[in-house]
Each structure stands twice: as structure tokens, then as C-alpha cells.
Amino acid sequence: MRILLTRDSVSAGDDTDAPHAEAVTLPDGLDTPAALAALGLPRPRLPLIGGGRATWVVRGADSSALAVLAQQWPRPRPLPAGLGPLERLAGADGAVRLHLEYRRQTDPAAEYERLLPG
């Protein structure tokens, strides 16, 4: 499965490579949490933020929130839209597009709760 990964910049100096695009091939059949772990998220792909706190939201091509990542968490926390096989998010070309939205130092638990449906 081909993953096309982009992320927000975290500072003006980080803008030189924006949107920080990367193509990665992962085994087929992974669900979102397993795919994010295989991608090494949140580390090493995301920049370290001073103070040790940073929150990220993983979004699909349709902007749906799939998971919350935090620099201070050991692993991603999937949201309901992020459960199930990742292949279901593939576009017509077969690639899955994921974007990492930087939410600054927002409390990741509060961000997770905000993104839950209903």
C-alpha cells in the first residue's frame, strides 16, 4: 500500500520543505493504528518541539480526523474514522493520502475529545 504523507510546518524555518511530502510503501492490510506505528509516528517523522509538548491530528484526503498524535504520547490514539483497514481510504490511484495537521501545544486529550463524533 502506498502512503503519500504530508505535514504542516511548525515554524518559519520549517517552511522551506513544506508540505514535507513523502511517499512510503507499507504492507497491505494494515489498520490505521498499525500503519501509523509502521510509519514511525509520532517519532521520528515529526519534528521535536521545544518544551516537549506538541499535538498533531492525522487527516485523510477528505479531511476526516483519523487519529491524534502527541509528542508526549508513546503512540497514536485512533478516532472512530481511523478504525478499520487503511486501504478503504485509497484514492483512484490506489494511494492513501494522509496529512499531519499541527495543533501546536493544544492538550492532546482535549483535542481527542473535541474530535469525537456526537
Secondary structure, 3 states (H helix, E strand, C coil): CEEEEEECCCCHHHHHHCCCCEEEECCCCCEHHHHHHHCCCCCCCCCCCCCCCCEEEEEECCCCEEEEEECCCCCCEECHHHCCEHHHHCCCCCEEEEEEEECCCCCHHHHHHHHCCC
